């Protein structure tokens, strides 16, 4: 068996496949999407793989599979965890026999997200184990063992990653050609176990807390938390930041520093951390993105009766926002150990994906041109407020379009627009929504707007894929995650069923027809929807790749 150079996403997929993964689902969103797609490439049809309509639907499906003893993986990003949080907050009380692992991709720096949310406090609030790998080899082994951990303690397990890990590469042995089947799926009826009713909540919560105590005891001795070096100054490097620190130290000789690499973040191995702190006169915490471990370490030190200073993002020794790069870490090391000859570190940055322009043949372009032409003919751009969405339309905020007046989270454009329109402001309100975003979480907002009789124009930019994250399928796509043909959802029929009478479907390349539909829709005093439908040329041929 020969080694191959693989990415962090593929290393995670290797570990899941070696664990006997049988079902993977999720909703597209960097940086976790590439692991789902790596499973597709490596496993063939041995693993059932499906993109869901949103993260909560995906969570419930994966958790349901685990209730039948199947090992299931959920792939989502930080903001997607918010959508699935309601399900996570109850699945922890009565998990199934099959290993259930949740791969959460955080995005420090917001390279492909509307914020740089840190998922760790949410996972801690859910009282489930949280792991974070520090290398590709550890990502593989940690993913593999996360399924076993989930089954042994009967609790969902979260593996948190960041974009930097998925972009890294290393030489690793490939997994076995065939995915090992664990067992035939079978659900064992246990109503007293699987019905989470109010009368049982306190007992179930107490049991969960005892489970987490047992997990913490195991984490105290795990090799995922590693110590090296010597000296009276110490660094706690959390997850993949350890790799960034290692790169700087490799150019720095052997500075007199003790380093504790943490891979188990909930529950923290308190005795291990306290033992490490007792040997120090000061500690520096390196982590992405919030000062989560910094705050927890300060609490551990207080309970242990220690008074050493503990520095990090919260103390101002590191930037309080953004991804940590070498130019951020190096000054903190210099301030922490000023007598050491630290090397100079050059700038390290990435290109922001949303700063790339729309593709030349993007079907959004003629749709935007038609909308701008119509607005110009009827009062000018200042007479309108345009709300937007996550997805390719964020690139339409670049010149010459600059189409959106406001944009927040996934699925919010219609609700925001309807709220604005309810106030009686003089401007006409237009909501832009991608087809994937509409199906993800915009449908409820559209129903509310229709039922409330809001005067609003909704333009659905239906490119028949989830384009910005890599061309993944959604329910209105004519193929599934593997490229198999299927009957796509009829968006027009669905929207009409919500009570919207004025629905027009146009090809944005047909300029006159598109502008006429927009004119008609703006002239009405009620809710109107224009579906500008044309497949994204970049991903249209993907099923046949």
C-alpha positions in Angstrom: 0.0 0.0 0.0 1.5 3.3 -1.1 1.0 6.6 0.6 -0.6 9.5 -1.2 -0.7 13.2 -0.7 -4.1 14.1 0.5 -6.0 17.1 2.0 -7.3 17.5 5.5 -10.9 16.8 4.1 -9.7 13.5 2.7 -8.0 12.6 5.9 -11.3 13.1 7.7 -13.1 11.0 5.1 -10.4 8.2 5.5 -11.1 8.0 9.2 -14.9 7.9 8.8 -14.7 5.2 6.2 -12.3 3.1 8.3 -14.8 3.4 11.1 -17.4 1.7 8.9 -19.5 4.8 8.0 -22.8 3.8 6.4 -24.6 7.1 6.0 -23.5 10.7 5.5 -25.6 13.8 5.0 -25.5 17.5 5.6 -26.0 20.9 3.9 -23.3 22.4 1.7 -21.1 25.0 3.4 -17.3 25.4 3.6 -15.2 24.1 5.2 -17.1 20.8 5.9 -18.5 20.2 2.4 -15.2 18.9 1.0 -15.3 16.0 3.5 -18.8 14.9 2.4 -17.5 15.0 -1.2 -14.3 13.1 -0.3 -16.5 10.3 1.1 -18.5 10.3 -2.2 -15.3 9.8 -4.2 -13.7 7.3 -1.9 -16.6 5.1 -0.9 -18.6 4.7 -4.1 -22.0 3.3 -3.4 -20.9 1.5 -0.2 -22.0 4.6 1.8 -25.4 6.2 1.4 -24.8 9.9 0.8 -27.5 12.6 0.6 -27.6 16.4 0.7 -30.5 17.6 2.8 -32.8 20.6 2.4 -31.2 22.2 5.5 -29.0 21.3 8.5 -31.9 20.4 10.9 -33.3 18.0 8.4 -29.9 16.5 7.9 -29.3 16.2 11.6 -32.6 14.4 12.2 -31.9 12.0 9.3 -28.4 11.1 10.5 -29.5 10.8 14.1 -32.4 8.6 13.0 -30.0 6.3 11.2 -27.9 6.0 14.3 -31.0 4.9 16.3 -31.0 1.8 14.1 -27.4 1.0 14.9 -25.9 2.6 11.8 -22.7 4.7 12.0 -23.8 8.1 10.6 -21.9 11.3 9.9 -23.4 14.8 9.7 -21.4 17.5 7.8 -22.3 21.2 8.4 -20.6 24.5 9.1 -20.7 26.8 12.1 -23.8 28.8 11.1 -25.4 25.5 10.1 -25.0 24.2 13.6 -27.4 27.0 14.7 -30.1 25.6 12.4 -29.6 22.1 13.8 -29.2 23.2 17.5 -32.8 22.4 18.5 -32.2 18.7 17.5 -28.8 18.6 19.1 -30.2 19.8 22.4 -32.4 16.8 22.7 -30.5 14.1 20.9 -27.9 14.3 23.7 -30.5 12.9 26.2 -31.3 9.7 24.4 -28.8 8.7 21.7 -28.9 5.4 19.8 -26.5 2.5 19.5 -25.0 3.6 16.2 -22.1 6.0 16.4 -23.2 9.5 15.5 -20.5 12.1 14.6 -21.1 15.7 13.8 -18.4 17.3 11.7 -18.6 21.1 12.3 -16.5 23.4 10.1 -15.7 26.7 11.7 -14.5 29.6 9.6 -12.2 31.9 11.5 -11.8 35.1 9.5 -15.2 34.6 7.8 -13.5 33.5 4.5 -16.7 32.0 3.2 -19.3 32.9 5.9 -21.4 35.8 7.1 -19.6 35.7 10.5 -16.7 33.9 12.2 -18.8 32.1 14.8 -17.1 29.8 17.2 -19.1 26.6 17.7 -17.4 25.5 20.9 -19.6 27.3 23.4 -22.7 25.9 21.6 -21.3 22.4 21.8 -20.4 22.9 25.5 -24.0 24.1 26.1 -25.2 20.9 24.5 -23.1 18.9 26.9 -21.6 16.5 24.3 -18.0 15.6 23.7 -16.0 17.9 21.5 -12.8 17.0 19.7 -10.5 19.1 17.5 -7.6 17.6 15.5 -4.2 19.2 15.3 -2.9 17.4 12.1 -4.1 15.4 9.2 -3.0 12.1 10.8 -4.8 13.1 14.0 -7.9 14.1 12.0 -8.0 10.6 10.5 -7.6 8.8 13.8 -9.8 11.2 15.7 -12.7 10.8 13.3 -12.3 7.0 13.4 -12.3 6.9 17.2 -15.1 9.5 17.5 -17.6 6.9 16.3 -16.4 4.4 18.9 -16.6 7.1 21.6 -20.1 7.9 20.6 -21.2 4.2 20.8 -19.3 3.6 24.1 -20.9 6.5 25.9 -24.2 6.7 23.9 -23.8 10.3 23.1 -23.3 12.4 19.9 -19.7 13.4 19.4 -18.7 16.7 17.6 -15.4 16.9 15.7 -14.6 20.6 15.1 -12.4 21.6 12.2 -11.3 24.9 10.6 -10.6 25.9 7.0 -6.8 25.7 7.6 -6.9 22.0 8.3 -9.0 21.2 5.3 -6.5 23.1 3.0 -3.4 21.4 4.5 -1.9 18.4 2.8 0.1 15.4 4.0 1.2 11.9 2.9 -1.1 9.2 4.4 -1.9 5.6 3.6 -5.2 5.3 1.8 -8.1 3.5 3.5 -9.1 -0.1 2.6 -10.8 -0.4 -0.9 -14.0 -1.6 0.6 -15.9 0.0 3.5 -16.4 -2.5 6.3 -20.1 -3.1 7.1 -20.7 -3.1 10.8 -24.1 -4.8 11.0 -27.5 -4.9 9.5 -29.6 -1.9 10.5 -32.3 -2.9 13.0 -34.3 -0.6 15.4 -34.9 -2.1 18.8 -38.2 -0.8 20.2 -37.5 0.8 23.6 -40.2 3.4 24.2 -38.9 4.2 27.7 -35.5 5.0 26.2 -36.3 6.9 23.1 -39.3 9.0 24.1 -37.9 12.3 25.5 -40.9 13.5 27.5 -41.0 16.3 30.1 -41.5 13.8 32.9 -38.1 12.2 32.1 -36.0 15.3 31.3 -34.3 15.8 34.7 -33.4 12.1 35.0 -32.1 12.1 31.4 -30.1 15.3 32.1 -28.6 13.8 35.2 -27.6 10.7 33.3 -26.0 12.9 30.6 -24.0 14.7 33.2 -22.7 11.4 34.6 -21.8 10.4 31.1 -19.8 13.5 30.5 -18.0 13.0 33.8 -17.0 9.6 32.5 -15.9 11.1 29.2 -13.8 13.7 31.1 -12.1 11.0 33.1 -11.1 9.3 29.8 -9.9 12.6 28.3 -7.5 13.1 31.2 -5.3 10.3 29.9 -5.8 10.5 26.1 -2.9 10.9 23.8 -4.9 13.6 22.0 -3.6 16.0 24.7 0.2 16.1 24.3 2.8 17.9 26.3 6.4 18.7 25.2 9.2 21.1 26.0 10.4 22.5 29.3 10.6 25.9 31.0 8.5 28.1 33.3 6.5 29.6 30.5 3.8 27.5 28.8 1.6 27.6 25.8 -1.7 25.8 25.4 -2.2 25.3 21.7 -5.8 24.2 20.8 -6.6 22.0 17.9 -5.1 22.9 14.5 -3.4 26.1 15.9 -0.9 23.6 17.2 0.3 23.1 13.6 0.6 26.8 13.0 2.7 27.1 16.2 4.8 24.2 15.2 5.7 25.9 11.9 6.9 29.0 13.7 8.9 26.9 16.3 10.6 24.9 13.6 12.3 28.2 12.5 13.1 29.2 16.1 15.5 26.7 17.5 14.4 25.3 20.8 12.8 28.1 22.9 12.4 27.3 26.6 8.7 26.7 26.5 6.4 24.0 27.7 3.6 23.3 25.2 0.3 21.5 25.9 -1.6 20.6 22.7 -5.3 20.2 23.5 -7.5 18.0 21.3 -10.4 17.3 23.7 -12.2 20.6 24.3 -15.4 19.5 26.0 -15.2 18.4 28.6 -11.7 19.9 29.1 -9.3 17.5 30.9 -9.2 19.8 34.0 -6.7 17.8 36.0 -4.3 17.6 33.1 -4.6 21.3 32.5 -4.1 22.1 36.2 -1.1 19.9 36.4 0.4 21.7 33.4 -0.3 25.1 34.9 1.4 24.2 38.3 4.7 24.1 36.5 4.4 27.6 35.0 4.8 31.2 35.9 2.6 32.3 33.0 0.6 30.7 30.2 -0.4 31.8 26.7 -3.5 30.3 25.0 -3.6 29.9 21.2 -7.0 29.1 19.8 -9.5 29.9 17.1 -11.6 32.1 17.4 -13.2 33.1 20.7 -11.3 33.0 24.0 -13.1 29.8 25.0 -10.2 27.8 26.3 -8.6 30.9 27.7 -11.6 31.6 29.9 -11.9 27.9 30.9 -8.2 27.8 31.8 -8.6 30.8 34.0 -11.4 29.1 35.8 -9.4 25.9 36.2 -6.4 27.9 37.6 -8.7 29.6 40.1 -10.2 26.3 41.3 -6.7 24.9 41.7 -5.6 27.9 43.8 -3.1 29.1 41.1 -2.5 32.8 40.5 -0.3 32.8 37.4 -1.3 35.2 34.6 -3.0 33.6 31.6 -2.9 35.4 28.3 -4.6 35.0 24.9 -7.2 36.7 22.8 -9.2 38.0 25.7 -6.1 39.6 27.3 -5.2 41.4 24.1 -2.0 39.4 23.5 -3.6 38.1 20.3 -6.2 39.7 18.0 -9.7 39.4 19.3 -11.1 38.6 15.9 -10.0 36.9 12.7 -8.0 33.8 11.9 -4.7 33.4 13.5 -1.8 33.5 11.1 2.0 33.4 11.8 2.1 37.3 11.8 -0.5 37.2 14.6 1.2 34.5 16.6 4.8 35.7 16.3 4.3 39.0 18.1 2.5 37.2 21.0 5.5 34.8 21.3 7.9 37.8 21.2 6.0 39.5 24.0 5.7 36.3 26.0 9.4 35.4 25.7 11.2 38.6 24.7 14.7 37.4 25.4 14.5 34.8 22.6 15.6 35.5 19.1 12.4 34.9 17.2 12.5 34.9 13.4 10.7 37.5 11.3 7.5 36.2 9.8 6.0 37.4 6.5 2.4 38.2 5.8 0.0 35.2 5.3 -3.4 35.8 3.9 -6.0 34.1 1.7 -8.2 35.5 -1.1 -11.7 36.1 0.1 -13.9 33.9 -2.1 -16.7 36.5 -2.1 -14.4 39.1 -3.7 -14.2 37.1 -6.9 -16.6 38.4 -9.6 -19.5 36.5 -11.0 -18.6 34.2 -13.9 -18.9 35.7 -17.3 -21.7 33.3 -18.3 -23.5 33.4 -14.9 -27.3 33.5 -15.4 -27.5 36.0 -12.5 -26.0 38.7 -14.7 -28.9 39.1 -17.2 -31.4 38.8 -14.3 -29.6 41.7 -12.5 -29.4 43.7 -15.7 -33.2 43.3 -16.2 -34.0 44.2 -12.6 -31.8 47.3 -12.7 -33.3 48.4 -16.1 -36.8 48.1 -14.7 -36.0 49.9 -11.5 -34.4 52.7 -13.5 -37.5 53.1 -15.6 -39.8 53.3 -12.5 -38.3 55.8 -10.2 -34.6 54.9 -10.2 -32.5 52.8 -8.0 -33.1 55.0 -4.9 -36.8 54.2 -5.0 -36.1 50.6 -4.1 -34.7 48.5 -1.3 -33.2 45.2 -2.4 -32.5 42.5 0.2 -30.2 39.6 -0.6 -28.9 36.2 0.4 -25.9 34.0 1.0 -24.6 32.3 -2.2 -23.3 33.6 -5.5 -25.3 36.8 -5.2 -22.7 38.0 -2.6 -20.4 38.5 -5.6 -23.1 40.8 -7.1 -22.1 43.3 -4.4 -19.0 44.0 -6.4 -19.0 46.7 -9.2 -20.8 47.2 -11.5 -23.8 45.5 -9.8 -23.7 46.5 -6.1 -27.2 45.1 -6.2 -28.0 44.5 -2.5 -28.9 47.1 0.1 -28.7 44.6 2.9 -27.8 40.9 3.3 -27.7 38.9 6.5 -28.0 35.1 7.0 -29.2 32.2 4.9 -32.9 32.3 4.1 -33.4 35.7 5.6 -33.9 38.0 2.6 -37.7 37.4 2.2 -38.4 37.9 6.0 -36.3 41.0 6.1 -38.0 42.4 3.0 -41.4 41.6 4.4 -40.5 43.3 7.7 -39.4 46.4 5.8 -42.5 46.4 3.7 -44.7 46.2 6.8 -43.5 49.6 8.1 -45.0 51.6 5.3 -41.6 53.0 4.1 -41.9 54.9 0.8 -39.4 52.6 -1.1 -40.6 49.5 -2.9 -39.1 46.4 -1.4 -37.6 43.6 -3.5 -36.2 40.3 -2.1 -33.6 38.2 -3.9 -33.3 34.6 -3.0 -31.4 31.7 -4.5 -33.3 28.5 -5.0 -31.2 26.6 -2.5 -31.6 29.3 0.1 -35.4 29.5 -0.5 -35.7 25.7 0.1 -33.3 25.8 3.0 -35.2 28.3 5.2 -36.9 30.9 3.1 -40.1 29.0 2.5 -41.5 29.8 5.9 -40.8 33.5 5.4 -42.5 33.4 2.0 -45.6 31.7 3.6 -45.8 34.3 6.3 -45.5 37.1 3.8 -48.2 35.6 1.6 -50.6 35.1 4.5 -50.0 38.6 5.7 -50.8 40.1 2.3 -47.4 41.9 2.1 -46.8 44.0 -1.0 -43.5 42.6 -2.0 -41.6 41.4 -5.1 -39.5 38.2 -4.6 -37.0 37.3 -7.3 -35.9 33.7 -7.1 -32.6 33.2 -8.8 -33.0 29.5 -9.7 -29.6 28.2 -11.1 -30.7 24.7 -10.1 -27.7 24.0 -7.9 -25.9 25.2 -4.7 -23.3 26.9 -6.8 -21.0 28.9 -4.5 -20.1 25.9 -2.3 -19.4 23.6 -5.3 -22.5 22.8 -7.3 -24.2 20.4 -4.8 -27.7 19.2 -5.5 -30.8 20.4 -3.8 -34.5 19.3 -4.1 -35.1 21.4 -7.2 -32.0 19.9 -8.9 -32.7 17.1 -11.5 -30.0 14.8 -10.0 -28.9 13.7 -6.5 -25.6 13.9 -4.7 -24.2 11.1 -6.9 -25.4 12.5 -10.2 -28.3 10.0 -10.5 -31.3 11.6 -12.3 -34.5 12.3 -10.3 -37.6 14.4 -10.6 -36.9 17.9 -9.4 -39.2 19.8 -7.2 -41.6 22.2 -9.0 -40.8 25.6 -7.5 -43.7 27.3 -9.2 -46.3 24.8 -8.0 -44.8 24.9 -4.5 -45.0 28.7 -4.4 -48.5 28.8 -5.7 -49.5 26.3 -3.1 -48.4 28.9 -0.5 -51.1 31.2 -1.7 -49.0 33.4 -4.1 -51.3 34.1 -7.1 -48.8 36.0 -9.2 -45.9 33.7 -10.1 -43.9 34.1 -13.3 -41.2 31.8 -14.5 -38.7 33.3 -17.0 -35.4 32.5 -18.6 -33.2 35.5 -17.7 -31.5 35.3 -21.1 -34.8 36.3 -22.6 -34.5 40.0 -21.7 -37.8 41.3 -22.9 -39.8 38.5 -21.2 -37.9 38.9 -18.0 -38.3 42.6 -17.9 -42.1 42.3 -18.7 -42.5 39.8 -15.8 -40.7 42.2 -13.4 -42.8 45.2 -14.6 -46.0 43.3 -14.0 -44.9 42.1 -10.6 -43.9 45.6 -9.4 -47.2 47.0 -10.6 -49.3 44.8 -8.3 -50.3 45.7 -4.8 -49.7 42.2 -3.4 -47.0 39.6 -3.1 -45.5 38.6 -6.5 -42.7 36.1 -7.3 -40.6 36.0 -10.4 -38.5 32.8 -10.9 -35.5 33.5 -13.1 -34.5 30.0 -14.0 -31.4 29.0 -15.9 -28.9 26.3 -14.9 -25.5 27.4 -13.8 -23.2 26.5 -16.7 -20.3 25.9 -14.4 -22.0 23.0 -12.6 -24.6 21.9 -15.2 -22.3 19.1 -16.5 -21.2 18.0 -13.0 -23.3 14.8 -12.9 -21.5 13.4 -15.9 -18.0 14.2 -14.7 
